[in-house]
Amino acid sequence: MKTLNERYQYGLSLFLLSIDEGITGYRDDSLEVSTSKLLPHCINIDYKTVKRNQQQYDMPLKILSYDELYGWTMDRVVSTIGKKNNCTFCGVFRRQALDCGVASLDVDQS
């Protein structure tokens, strides 16, 4: 999209938005756990791949986590409610997280 935007001069302002659901083993390749960045609720996350994309595409990046937004990770949800129906929680949380991210970036979705 960035390439097309530049090539055809669409004039779009593009942003990167990443959501960390807090599922152990799910996004470990892009959101590798380390001690490089302290977030609220005592979560330490190093966003290596995501930040590499930010640098590669030279675009603003916003990262939100379920724990940051809701005080819950999906691992904690599953440990509380069990493995049945947890996709419902995750889907609702993710959509709301994306909406919050868009609102915090003050962008037009149209």
All heavy atoms as an XYZ file, in Angstrom:
884
protein
N       0.821     -1.178      0.000
C       0.000      0.000      0.000
C       0.870      1.248      0.000
O       0.562      2.218     -0.681
C      -0.938     -0.037      1.222
C      -1.954      1.030      1.211
S      -3.034      0.801     -0.209
C      -4.266      1.944      0.064
N       1.954      1.210      0.787
C       2.860      2.361      0.818
C       3.445      2.615     -0.568
O       3.506      3.756     -1.029
C       3.967      2.141      1.839
C       4.927      3.315      1.906
C       5.966      3.103      2.983
C       7.080      4.073      2.967
N       6.836      5.445      3.017
N       3.853      1.555     -1.248
C       4.427      1.683     -2.590
C       3.415      2.281     -3.564
O       3.734      3.177     -4.340
C       4.926      0.316     -3.098
O       5.884     -0.189     -2.180
C       5.534      0.418     -4.478
N       2.190      1.759     -3.543
C       1.140      2.286     -4.424
C       0.826      3.740     -4.093
O       0.620      4.565     -4.990
C      -0.125      1.443     -4.297
C      -0.033      0.024     -4.844
C      -1.295     -0.761     -4.499
C       0.205      0.029     -6.347
N       0.787      4.054     -2.801
C       0.516      5.416     -2.366
C       1.564      6.382     -2.916
O       1.230      7.469     -3.382
C       0.476      5.476     -0.827
C      -0.002      6.801     -0.299
O      -0.906      7.425     -0.846
N       0.615      7.239      0.787
N       2.822      5.956     -2.863
C       3.902      6.800     -3.366
C       3.918      6.845     -4.894
O       4.074      7.904     -5.495
C       5.242      6.306     -2.837
C       5.399      6.528     -1.344
C       6.610      5.834     -0.756
O       7.271      5.021     -1.461
O       6.894      6.098      0.420
N       3.745      5.681     -5.524
C       3.819      5.599     -6.980
C       2.716      6.411     -7.654
O       2.948      7.115     -8.633
C       3.740      4.141     -7.426
C       3.848      3.974     -8.947
C       3.789      2.526     -9.381
N       4.890      1.779     -8.770
C       4.859      0.473     -8.525
N       3.786     -0.238     -8.835
N       5.887     -0.122     -7.974
N       1.496      6.296     -7.138
C       0.354      6.945     -7.780
C      -0.106      8.211     -7.053
O      -1.140      8.765     -7.391
C      -0.796      5.949     -7.929
C      -0.417      4.792     -8.819
C      -0.160      3.546     -8.292
C      -0.274      4.971    -10.194
C       0.217      2.485     -9.112
C       0.095      3.918    -11.017
C       0.341      2.676    -10.469
O       0.717      1.634    -11.269
N       0.671      8.634     -6.107
C       0.418      9.883     -5.375
C      -1.020      9.980     -4.873
O      -1.717     10.963     -5.114
C       0.799     11.079     -6.254
C       2.254     11.043     -6.654
C       2.614     12.087     -7.688
O       1.780     12.712     -8.308
N       3.915     12.255     -7.875
N      -1.441      8.933     -4.146
C      -2.791      8.927     -3.578
C      -2.938      9.969     -2.473
O      -4.047     10.396     -2.158
C      -3.140      7.548     -3.009
C      -3.307      6.465     -4.053
C      -2.837      5.191     -3.815
C      -3.949      6.709     -5.262
C      -2.999      4.182     -4.754
C      -4.108      5.705     -6.215
C      -3.631      4.445     -5.945
O      -3.786      3.454     -6.866
N      -1.836     10.336     -1.848
C      -1.894     11.335     -0.777
C      -2.401     10.795      0.542
O      -2.885     11.546      1.387
N      -2.311      9.483      0.728
C      -2.762      8.868      1.979
C      -1.695      9.007      3.054
O      -0.501      8.922      2.771
C      -3.062      7.388      1.766
C      -4.120      7.031      0.736
C      -4.172      5.523      0.534
C      -5.468      7.572      1.161
N      -2.122      9.180      4.288
C      -1.221      9.113      5.438
C      -1.416      7.734      6.053
O      -2.481      7.441      6.608
C      -1.562     10.191      6.467
O      -1.386     11.470      5.909
N      -0.424      6.870      5.934
C      -0.542      5.490      6.388
C       0.125      5.312      7.750
O       1.146      5.936      8.045
C       0.092      4.549      5.370
C      -0.509      4.601      3.961
C       0.286      3.717      3.014
C      -1.973      4.187      3.985
N      -0.454      4.436      8.560
C       0.041      4.134      9.895
C       0.097      2.627     10.077
O      -0.686      1.900      9.477
C      -0.900      4.699     10.967
C      -1.020      6.197     10.955
C      -1.911      6.822     10.101
C      -0.249      6.971     11.800
C      -2.038      8.196     10.088
C      -0.357      8.344     11.793
C      -1.253      8.964     10.941
N       0.976      2.166     10.947
C       1.022      0.766     11.354
C       0.380      0.657     12.727
O       0.676      1.451     13.619
C       2.465      0.263     11.425
C       3.248      0.267     10.120
C       4.712     -0.058     10.375
C       2.652     -0.734      9.152
N      -0.495     -0.325     12.905
C      -1.146     -0.575     14.181
C      -0.992     -2.051     14.500
O      -1.356     -2.902     13.697
C      -2.629     -0.190     14.108
C      -3.487     -0.467     15.331
C      -2.964      0.293     16.548
C      -4.935     -0.090     15.046
N      -0.425     -2.350     15.665
C      -0.231     -3.736     16.072
C      -0.957     -3.979     17.391
O      -0.902     -3.146     18.298
C       1.264     -4.030     16.240
O       1.456     -5.384     16.556
N      -1.642     -5.117     17.472
C      -2.382     -5.492     18.679
C      -1.736     -6.739     19.273
O      -1.568     -7.745     18.593
C      -3.872     -5.785     18.367
C      -4.523     -4.623     17.617
C      -4.623     -6.137     19.646
C      -4.563     -3.308     18.348
N      -1.380     -6.651     20.549
C      -0.827     -7.794     21.279
C      -1.938     -8.377     22.144
O      -2.362     -7.767     23.114
C       0.344     -7.336     22.149
C       0.944     -8.452     22.977
O       0.600     -9.626     22.746
O       1.755     -8.136     23.867
N      -2.408     -9.559     21.767
C      -3.512    -10.201     22.465
C      -3.088    -10.821     23.796
O      -3.932    -11.111     24.626
C      -4.141    -11.304     21.594
C      -4.715    -10.809     20.297
C      -3.718    -10.828     19.150
O      -2.503    -11.004     19.395
O      -4.147    -10.643     18.006
N      -1.810    -11.041     23.968
C      -1.341    -11.673     25.197
C      -1.561    -13.170     25.192
O      -1.991    -13.752     26.179
N      -1.252    -13.804     24.050
C      -1.370    -15.259     23.905
C       0.037    -15.820     23.773
O       0.707    -15.581     22.763
C      -2.200    -15.638     22.662
C      -3.587    -14.996     22.705
C      -2.294    -17.163     22.530
C      -4.378    -15.128     21.413
N       0.481    -16.541     24.769
C       1.818    -17.113     24.742
C       1.983    -18.021     23.535
O       1.154    -18.886     23.286
C       2.091    -17.913     26.036
O       1.903    -17.037     27.150
C       3.501    -18.466     26.047
N       3.041    -17.771     22.743
C       3.344    -18.589     21.583
C       2.642    -18.162     20.310
O       2.875    -18.733     19.252
N       1.765    -17.167     20.374
C       0.987    -16.780     19.193
C       1.705    -15.747     18.335
O       1.785    -15.888     17.132
C      -0.384    -16.259     19.629
C      -1.311    -15.937     18.488
C      -1.721    -16.921     17.600
C      -1.781    -14.654     18.302
C      -2.571    -16.631     16.552
C      -2.642    -14.352     17.252
C      -3.033    -15.343     16.385
O      -3.877    -15.048     15.351
N       2.200    -14.700     18.935
C       2.900    -13.658     18.194
C       4.361    -13.564     18.598
O       4.994    -12.524     18.429
C       2.233    -12.296     18.406
C       0.856    -12.217     17.834
C       0.435    -10.778     17.633
N      -0.953    -10.718     17.241
C      -1.381    -10.898     16.001
N      -0.543    -11.119     15.035
N      -2.665    -10.837     15.722
N       4.899    -14.629     19.126
C       6.273    -14.586     19.616
C       7.285    -14.229     18.539
O       8.305    -13.624     18.833
C       6.660    -15.921     20.254
C       5.882    -16.196     21.523
O       5.257    -15.250     22.053
O       5.893    -17.338     21.981
N       7.004    -14.581     17.285
C       7.947    -14.247     16.211
C       7.959    -12.758     15.901
O       8.953    -12.219     15.450
C       7.660    -15.053     14.948
C       6.270    -14.806     14.386
O       5.375    -14.375     15.142
O       6.076    -15.045     13.187
N       6.863    -12.065     16.159
C       6.849    -10.629     15.877
C       6.902     -9.777     17.136
O       7.396     -8.666     17.109
C       5.615    -10.262     15.061
O       4.446    -10.553     15.768
N       6.395    -10.287     18.232
C       6.437     -9.580     19.510
C       7.234    -10.432     20.491
O       6.666    -11.131     21.314
C       5.019     -9.337     20.042
C       4.079     -8.552     19.151
C       2.682     -8.494     19.760
C       4.591     -7.148     18.919
N       8.550    -10.370     20.370
C       9.413    -11.217     21.188
C       9.527    -10.657     22.595
O       9.777     -9.480     22.791
C      10.802    -11.300     20.564
C      10.785    -11.968     19.216
C      12.132    -11.979     18.564
O      13.082    -11.415     19.117
O      12.233    -12.556     17.474
N       9.337    -11.523     23.586
C       9.401    -11.105     24.977
C      10.849    -10.870     25.382
O      11.721    -11.683     25.151
C       8.763    -12.171     25.892
C       8.887    -11.771     27.341
C       7.306    -12.367     25.520
N      11.095     -9.698     25.963
C      12.407     -9.375     26.526
C      12.207     -8.326     27.605
O      11.089     -8.074     28.023
C      13.358     -8.869     25.441
O      13.045     -7.549     25.099
N      13.258     -7.695     28.024
C      13.136     -6.681     29.072
C      13.449     -5.293     28.536
O      13.847     -4.417     29.270
C      14.092     -6.997     30.236
O      15.422     -7.061     29.721
C      13.725     -8.284     30.917
N      13.241     -5.071     27.250
C      13.671     -3.812     26.656
C      12.676     -2.675     26.817
O      13.046     -1.525     26.743
C      13.995     -4.004     25.181
O      12.820     -4.326     24.486
N      11.404     -2.958     27.032
C      10.423     -1.886     27.133
C       9.399     -2.243     28.193
O       8.691     -3.228     28.069
C       9.736     -1.661     25.782
C       8.751     -0.514     25.801
C       8.161     -0.289     24.431
C       7.187      0.882     24.491
N       6.502      1.087     23.238
N       9.310     -1.441     29.225
C       8.355     -1.687     30.290
C       7.027     -1.025     29.962
O       6.961      0.180     29.727
C       8.892     -1.146     31.618
C       8.051     -1.418     32.851
C       7.962     -2.928     33.089
C       8.649     -0.749     34.072
N       5.964     -1.813     29.923
C       4.622     -1.299     29.658
C       3.813     -1.345     30.949
O       4.216     -1.973     31.922
C       3.925     -2.172     28.602
C       4.475     -2.071     27.194
C       3.731     -3.032     26.286
C       4.346     -0.658     26.655
N       2.646     -0.699     30.968
C       1.786     -0.784     32.152
C       1.484     -2.240     32.502
O       1.539     -3.116     31.654
C       0.506     -0.071     31.708
C       0.925      0.797     30.578
C       2.078      0.106     29.903
N       1.180     -2.472     33.729
C       0.837     -3.796     34.256
C       2.051     -4.733     34.246
O       1.900     -5.942     34.172
C      -0.332     -4.435     33.494
C      -1.511     -3.538     33.371
N      -2.293     -3.172     34.435
C      -2.014     -2.889     32.308
C      -3.240     -2.361     34.022
N      -3.095     -2.174     32.743
N       3.267     -4.166     34.269
C       4.505     -4.935     34.414
C       4.744     -5.932     33.292
O       5.239     -7.030     33.515
C       4.540     -5.651     35.765
S       4.422     -4.521     37.152
N       4.391     -5.591     32.080
C       4.674     -6.440     30.923
C       5.919     -5.888     30.245
O       5.995     -4.711     29.950
C       3.522     -6.440     29.908
C       2.292     -7.067     30.525
C       3.896     -7.188     28.644
C       1.111     -7.043     29.605
N       6.879     -6.736     30.002
C       8.080     -6.339     29.276
C       8.026     -6.935     27.888
O       8.011     -8.144     27.730
C       9.332     -6.853     29.989
C       9.497     -6.205     31.332
O       9.356     -4.998     31.459
N       9.788     -6.997     32.337
N       7.985     -6.096     26.859
C       7.884     -6.596     25.486
C       8.845     -5.819     24.605
O       8.934     -4.603     24.682
C       6.445     -6.454     24.951
C       5.499     -7.296     25.793
C       6.366     -6.852     23.494
C       4.072     -7.196     25.377
N       9.568     -6.531     23.770
C      10.416     -5.909     22.767
C       9.768     -6.180     21.421
O       9.640     -7.315     20.995
C      11.812     -6.521     22.812
C      12.716     -5.940     21.749
O      12.394     -4.878     21.197
O      13.742     -6.551     21.463
N       9.351     -5.133     20.754
C       8.627     -5.268     19.496
C       9.609     -5.241     18.327
O       9.617     -4.304     17.543
C       7.599     -4.149     19.385
C       6.585     -4.182     20.489
C       6.708     -3.380     21.612
C       5.496     -5.031     20.418
C       5.772     -3.419     22.621
C       4.552     -5.081     21.429
C       4.702     -4.274     22.518
O       3.773     -4.316     23.519
N      10.431     -6.288     18.206
C      11.514     -6.291     17.222
C      11.014     -6.304     15.781
O      11.389     -5.445     14.992
C      12.450     -7.467     17.479
C      13.234     -7.317     18.762
C      14.149     -8.485     18.994
C      14.877     -8.304     20.303
N      15.703     -9.446     20.630
N      10.219     -7.276     15.403
C       9.771     -7.375     14.017
C       8.845     -6.221     13.662
O       8.941     -5.650     12.574
C       9.053     -8.714     13.773
O       9.940     -9.773     14.123
C       8.638     -8.862     12.334
N       7.956     -5.882     14.559
C       7.024     -4.794     14.301
C       7.786     -3.483     14.109
O       7.520     -2.729     13.183
C       5.997     -4.683     15.451
C       5.133     -3.454     15.298
C       5.135     -5.939     15.505
N       8.753     -3.235     14.960
C       9.542     -2.008     14.819
C      10.423     -2.046     13.573
O      10.675     -1.017     12.960
C      10.375     -1.758     16.069
C       9.524     -1.241     17.204
C      10.355     -0.715     18.322
C       9.448     -0.091     19.357
N      10.177      0.397     20.506
N      10.884     -3.233     13.200
C      11.647     -3.352     11.953
C      10.771     -2.955     10.769
O      11.215     -2.268      9.856
C      12.189     -4.773     11.798
C      13.112     -4.936     10.606
C      13.740     -6.310     10.531
N      12.805     -7.370     10.842
C      13.068     -8.370     11.681
N      14.231     -8.467     12.283
N      12.174     -9.303     11.916
N       9.498     -3.365     10.781
C       8.563     -2.947      9.727
C       8.378     -1.437      9.742
O       8.312     -0.806      8.690
C       7.210     -3.636      9.899
C       7.256     -5.097      9.518
O       8.131     -5.532      8.793
N       6.305     -5.851     10.036
N       8.300     -0.873     10.928
C       8.159      0.579     11.040
C       9.337      1.284     10.373
O       9.153      2.238      9.621
C       8.075      0.985     12.510
C       8.032      2.484     12.720
C       8.226      2.877     14.173
O       8.811      2.152     14.959
N       7.718      4.040     14.518
N      10.539      0.789     10.641
C      11.729      1.396     10.049
C      11.790      1.139      8.549
O      12.102      2.039      7.773
C      12.983      0.865     10.736
C      13.100      1.314     12.178
C      14.184      0.578     12.933
O      14.791     -0.356     12.427
N      14.415      0.998     14.158
N      11.495     -0.092      8.131
C      11.570     -0.453      6.721
C      10.607      0.390      5.886
O      10.950      0.850      4.805
C      11.249     -1.933      6.542
C      11.245     -2.391      5.099
C      10.886     -3.866      4.969
O      10.818     -4.601      5.936
N      10.642     -4.291      3.746
N       9.392      0.568      6.385
C       8.382      1.304      5.634
C       8.327      2.786      6.002
O       7.581      3.543      5.389
C       7.002      0.663      5.831
C       6.950     -0.746      5.291
C       6.812     -1.827      6.142
C       7.054     -0.983      3.926
C       6.774     -3.121      5.647
C       7.021     -2.272      3.419
C       6.881     -3.334      4.293
O       6.848     -4.608      3.807
N       9.109      3.184      6.998
C       9.166      4.578      7.442
C       7.757      5.117      7.685
O       7.324      6.110      7.101
C       9.916      5.441      6.415
C      10.192      6.842      6.947
O      10.328      6.997      8.180
O      10.246      7.772      6.138
N       7.029      4.395      8.570
C       5.655      4.757      8.889
C       5.484      4.841     10.401
O       6.141      4.110     11.138
C       4.689      3.713      8.310
C       4.669      3.678      6.797
S       3.771      2.254      6.126
C       2.172      2.433      6.832
N       4.581      5.702     10.870
C       4.298      5.762     12.307
C       3.706      4.445     12.792
O       2.952      3.784     12.072
C       3.273      6.888     12.433
C       3.298      7.611     11.144
C       3.823      6.679     10.112
N       4.035      4.057     14.029
C       3.597      2.784     14.602
C       2.907      3.024     15.937
O       3.399      3.766     16.777
C       4.809      1.870     14.822
C       4.600      0.621     15.660
C       3.636     -0.351     14.997
C       5.942     -0.055     15.947
N       1.773      2.370     16.121
C       1.054      2.363     17.397
C       0.894      0.910     17.807
O       0.465      0.076     17.015
C      -0.322      3.019     17.228
C      -1.180      3.018     18.457
C      -0.735      4.088     19.408
C      -1.700      4.201     20.571
N      -1.295      5.232     21.498
N       1.280      0.594     19.043
C       1.143     -0.765     19.573
C       0.235     -0.710     20.789
O       0.457      0.077     21.704
C       2.502     -1.358     19.970
C       3.442     -1.397     18.770
C       2.313     -2.753     20.579
C       4.867     -1.742     19.112
N      -0.805     -1.521     20.776
C      -1.719     -1.637     21.907
C      -1.781     -3.086     22.347
O      -1.698     -3.992     21.515
C      -3.127     -1.179     21.518
C      -3.312      0.291     21.167
C      -4.733      0.548     20.684
C      -2.998      1.165     22.357
N      -1.942     -3.304     23.629
C      -2.090     -4.668     24.141
C      -3.418     -4.793     24.877
O      -3.937     -3.814     25.415
C      -0.938     -5.024     25.083
O      -1.038     -4.303     26.295
N      -3.952     -6.004     24.882
C      -5.168     -6.265     25.646
C      -4.943     -5.915     27.108
O      -5.814     -5.348     27.759
C      -5.571     -7.739     25.542
C      -6.193     -8.159     24.239
C      -6.282     -7.315     23.145
C      -6.697     -9.431     24.105
C      -6.849     -7.742     21.959
C      -7.276     -9.868     22.924
C      -7.347     -9.023     21.859
O      -7.914     -9.451     20.687
N      -3.776     -6.263     27.629
C      -3.491     -5.988     29.034
C      -3.507     -4.492     29.305
O      -4.062     -4.029     30.301
C      -2.145     -6.601     29.430
C      -1.961     -6.647     30.925
O      -2.956     -6.867     31.645
O      -0.827     -6.467     31.384
N      -2.936     -3.725     28.398
C      -2.897     -2.269     28.521
C      -4.311     -1.680     28.444
O      -4.662     -0.779     29.218
C      -2.030     -1.719     27.395
C      -1.833     -0.248     27.351
C      -0.969      0.170     26.164
O      -0.697     -0.656     25.264
O      -0.579      1.337     26.140
N      -5.123     -2.189     27.529
C      -6.466     -1.647     27.320
C      -7.487     -2.147     28.334
O      -8.338     -1.390     28.794
C      -6.968     -2.010     25.917
C      -6.274     -1.312     24.757
C      -6.652     -1.979     23.446
C      -6.633      0.164     24.742
N      -7.426     -3.449     28.645
C      -8.486     -4.076     29.434
C      -8.029     -4.621     30.782
O      -8.856     -5.016     31.592
C      -9.123     -5.234     28.648
C      -9.403     -4.908     27.206
C      -8.797     -5.617     26.182
C     -10.267     -3.875     26.861
C      -9.048     -5.318     24.854
C     -10.518     -3.564     25.537
C      -9.908     -4.290     24.544
O     -10.150     -3.996     23.225
N      -6.713     -4.676     30.988
C      -6.203     -5.270     32.219
C      -6.244     -6.794     32.201
O      -6.095     -7.437     33.237
N      -6.461     -7.365     31.020
C      -6.529     -8.818     30.840
C      -5.736     -9.199     29.598
O      -5.783     -8.483     28.601
C      -7.970     -9.287     30.599
C      -8.850     -9.259     31.795
C      -9.407     -8.149     32.371
C      -9.284    -10.371     32.559
N     -10.165     -8.520     33.435
C     -10.112     -9.874     33.583
C      -9.058    -11.743     32.470
C     -10.714    -10.701     34.525
C      -9.662    -12.563     33.402
C     -10.472    -12.051     34.416
N      -5.052    -10.323     29.642
C      -4.474    -10.917     28.436
C      -5.379    -12.085     28.059
O      -6.170    -12.559     28.880
C      -3.056    -11.460     28.686
O      -3.131    -12.520     29.658
C      -2.125    -10.365     29.184
N      -5.264    -12.571     26.845
C      -6.061    -13.743     26.463
C      -5.630    -14.974     27.260
O      -6.474    -15.815     27.573
C      -5.977    -13.998     24.959
C      -6.911    -13.118     24.144
S      -8.634    -13.105     24.703
C      -9.100    -14.822     24.540
N      -4.362    -15.072     27.615
C      -3.934    -16.185     28.471
C      -4.693    -16.163     29.798
O      -5.126    -17.198     30.300
C      -2.428    -16.130     28.728
C      -1.608    -16.603     27.547
O      -2.178    -17.199     26.603
O      -0.379    -16.374     27.557
N      -4.874    -14.978     30.344
C      -5.600    -14.856     31.617
C      -7.084    -15.140     31.424
O      -7.720    -15.772     32.280
C      -5.391    -13.472     32.208
C      -5.960    -13.323     33.580
C      -5.438    -12.107     34.295
N      -6.267    -11.843     35.453
C      -6.621    -10.651     35.847
N      -6.186     -9.583     35.209
N      -7.393    -10.498     36.896
N      -7.663    -14.693     30.315
C      -9.069    -14.983     30.028
C      -9.283    -16.490     29.962
O     -10.193    -17.034     30.589
C      -9.529    -14.314     28.703
C     -10.900    -14.826     28.270
C      -9.545    -12.797     28.839
N      -8.414    -17.176     29.214
C      -8.538    -18.629     29.064
C      -8.357    -19.338     30.403
O      -9.079    -20.283     30.706
C      -7.537    -19.154     28.011
C      -7.486    -20.677     28.001
C      -7.914    -18.637     26.626
N      -7.417    -18.864     31.212
C      -7.211    -19.510     32.517
C      -8.409    -19.295     33.441
O      -8.634    -20.080     34.358
C      -5.930    -19.007     33.182
O      -6.073    -17.682     33.633
N      -9.196    -18.250     33.179
C     -10.362    -17.958     34.009
C     -11.624    -18.648     33.497
O     -12.369    -19.237     34.279
C     -10.607    -16.429     34.070
O      -9.434    -15.801     34.576
C     -11.787    -16.093     34.960
N     -11.870    -18.589     32.180
C     -13.135    -19.125     31.642
C     -12.997    -20.503     31.004
O     -13.991    -21.136     30.686
C     -13.780    -18.172     30.611
C     -12.929    -18.084     29.346
C     -14.044    -16.819     31.210
C     -13.673    -17.515     28.162
N     -11.766    -20.930     30.753
C     -11.552    -22.200     30.076
C     -11.352    -22.014     28.587
O     -11.364    -20.896     28.081
N     -11.170    -23.123     27.878
C     -10.838    -23.058     26.458
C     -12.050    -22.917     25.541
O     -11.905    -22.590     24.380
C     -10.034    -24.300     26.065
C      -8.663    -24.318     26.704
C      -7.830    -25.470     26.227
C      -6.459    -25.412     26.862
N      -5.590    -26.471     26.403
N     -13.242    -23.134     26.038
C     -14.435    -23.001     25.202
C     -14.851    -21.530     25.129
O     -14.837    -20.818     26.121
C     -15.590    -23.825     25.758
C     -15.403    -25.309     25.559
C     -16.643    -26.056     25.945
C     -16.475    -27.527     25.651
N     -17.702    -28.270     25.911
N     -15.224    -21.106     23.937
C     -15.771    -19.769     23.685
C     -14.774    -18.630     23.868
O     -15.170    -17.467     23.856
C     -17.008    -19.503     24.548
C     -18.115    -20.482     24.272
O     -18.344    -20.865     23.133
N     -18.774    -20.926     25.318
N     -13.490    -18.912     24.017
C     -12.542    -17.816     24.202
C     -12.304    -17.038     22.915
O     -11.910    -15.873     22.969
C     -11.232    -18.290     24.831
C     -10.530    -19.346     24.022
O     -10.213    -19.114     22.863
N     -10.300    -20.508     24.622
N     -12.583    -17.633     21.762
C     -12.448    -16.905     20.495
C     -13.437    -15.740     20.435
O     -13.150    -14.708     19.827
C     -12.656    -17.833     19.309
S     -11.323    -19.016     19.097
N     -14.574    -15.894     21.063
C     -15.555    -14.809     21.110
C     -14.978    -13.610     21.838
O     -15.065    -12.476     21.370
C     -16.852    -15.282     21.801
O     -17.367    -16.401     21.088
C     -17.886    -14.179     21.858
N     -14.369    -13.849     22.999
C     -13.745    -12.768     23.751
C     -12.656    -12.095     22.924
O     -12.604    -10.870     22.821
C     -13.127    -13.291     25.062
C     -14.129    -13.585     26.128
C     -14.718    -14.837     26.214
C     -14.479    -12.616     27.055
C     -15.638    -15.117     27.212
C     -15.402    -12.881     28.048
C     -15.988    -14.139     28.130
N     -11.790    -12.913     22.345
C     -10.659    -12.382     21.590
C     -11.128    -11.540     20.403
O     -10.601    -10.462     20.152
C      -9.746    -13.508     21.117
S      -8.168    -12.913     20.468
N     -12.120    -12.020     19.693
C     -12.622    -11.283     18.534
C     -13.210     -9.933     18.910
O     -12.948     -8.920     18.262
N     -13.986     -9.916     19.974
C     -14.586     -8.658     20.434
C     -13.496     -7.719     20.936
O     -13.478     -6.530     20.609
C     -15.642     -8.922     21.530
C     -16.111     -7.617     22.162
C     -16.816     -9.709     20.964
N     -12.562     -8.249     21.744
C     -11.456     -7.431     22.257
C     -10.615     -6.870     21.117
O     -10.218     -5.716     21.135
C     -10.559     -8.241     23.184
C     -11.140     -8.579     24.527
C     -10.490     -9.472     25.354
C     -12.329     -8.024     24.982
C     -10.983     -9.798     26.603
C     -12.846     -8.343     26.232
C     -12.170     -9.240     27.041
N     -10.326     -7.713     20.133
C      -9.455     -7.281     19.027
C     -10.114     -6.165     18.215
O      -9.470     -5.169     17.874
C      -9.095     -8.456     18.131
C      -8.130     -8.069     17.033
C      -7.520     -9.292     16.365
N      -6.579     -8.873     15.368
C      -5.363     -8.402     15.583
N      -4.916     -8.288     16.817
N      -4.573     -8.039     14.600
N     -11.379     -6.330     17.898
C     -12.076     -5.290     17.133
C     -12.095     -3.976     17.907
O     -11.862     -2.905     17.351
C     -13.505     -5.746     16.800
C     -14.274     -4.742     15.995
C     -13.616     -4.517     14.644
N     -13.977     -3.212     14.150
C     -13.576     -2.699     13.016
N     -12.795     -3.393     12.235
N     -13.941     -1.520     12.648
N     -12.370     -4.060     19.197
C     -12.393     -2.850     20.016
C     -10.988     -2.247     20.121
O     -10.829     -1.030     20.078
C     -12.936     -3.149     21.401
C     -13.111     -1.899     22.242
C     -13.777     -2.172     23.571
O     -14.007     -3.304     23.963
N     -14.090     -1.109     24.294
N      -9.953     -3.091     20.224
C      -8.575     -2.602     20.279
C      -8.200     -1.886     18.990
O      -7.551     -0.833     19.018
C      -7.615     -3.758     20.552
N      -8.604     -2.446     17.852
C      -8.345     -1.787     16.571
C      -9.068     -0.438     16.503
O      -8.496      0.564     16.060
C      -8.759     -2.686     15.406
C      -7.886     -3.915     15.178
C      -8.557     -4.880     14.201
C      -6.507     -3.515     14.683
N     -10.314     -0.411     16.951
C     -11.062      0.850     16.974
C     -10.387      1.867     17.881
O     -10.283      3.050     17.537
C     -12.505      0.626     17.423
C     -13.359     -0.068     16.378
O     -12.953     -0.099     15.192
O     -14.433     -0.593     16.742
N      -9.919      1.436     19.060
C      -9.205      2.334     19.985
C      -7.916      2.847     19.354
O      -7.570      4.026     19.497
C      -8.881      1.616     21.292
S     -10.294      1.339     22.355
N      -7.201      1.969     18.667
C      -5.968      2.368     18.004
C      -6.202      3.404     16.931
O      -5.487      4.400     16.844
N      -7.223      3.182     16.134
C      -7.569      4.141     15.079
C      -7.964      5.473     15.702
O      -7.526      6.535     15.259
C      -8.706      3.584     14.182
C      -9.261      4.656     13.269
C      -8.196      2.404     13.370
N      -8.769      5.433     16.758
C      -9.200      6.670     17.421
C      -8.005      7.414     18.020
O      -7.923      8.639     17.929
C     -10.232      6.362     18.501
N      -7.067      6.671     18.597
C      -5.906      7.325     19.220
C      -4.971      7.932     18.182
O      -4.244      8.869     18.471
C      -5.142      6.344     20.105
O      -4.461      5.386     19.326
N      -4.997      7.403     16.969
C      -4.187      7.957     15.888
C      -4.889      9.111     15.186
O      -4.304      9.792     14.351
C      -3.849      6.874     14.858
C      -2.915      5.775     15.349
C      -2.881      4.615     14.355
C      -1.513      6.329     15.573
N      -6.164      9.314     15.518
C      -6.961     10.388     14.931
C      -6.942     10.323     13.407
O      -6.610     11.283     12.731
C      -6.488     11.751     15.427
C      -7.488     12.865     15.122
O      -8.704     12.581     15.093
O      -7.042     14.002     14.887
N      -7.288      9.131     12.885
C      -7.279      8.939     11.430
C      -8.699      8.730     10.927
O      -9.598      8.347     11.660
C      -6.395      7.730     11.013
C      -4.960      7.977     11.391
C      -6.896      6.443     11.618
N      -8.875      8.962      9.651
C     -10.147      8.767      8.962
C     -10.114      7.387      8.339
O      -9.216      7.071      7.556
C     -10.317      9.839      7.890
C     -11.623      9.725      7.140
O     -12.446      8.863      7.486
O     -11.810     10.507      6.202
N     -11.085      6.548      8.661
C     -11.113      5.166      8.166
C     -11.759      5.030      6.798
O     -11.813      3.950      6.246
C     -11.863      4.276      9.152
C     -11.239      4.226     10.514
C     -12.046      3.342     11.430
O     -12.193      2.157     11.170
N     -12.582      3.919     12.487
N     -12.274      6.076      6.235
C     -13.001      5.953      4.972
C     -12.069      5.882      3.785
O     -10.927      6.121      3.815
C     -13.959      7.112      4.803
O     -13.302      8.353      4.894
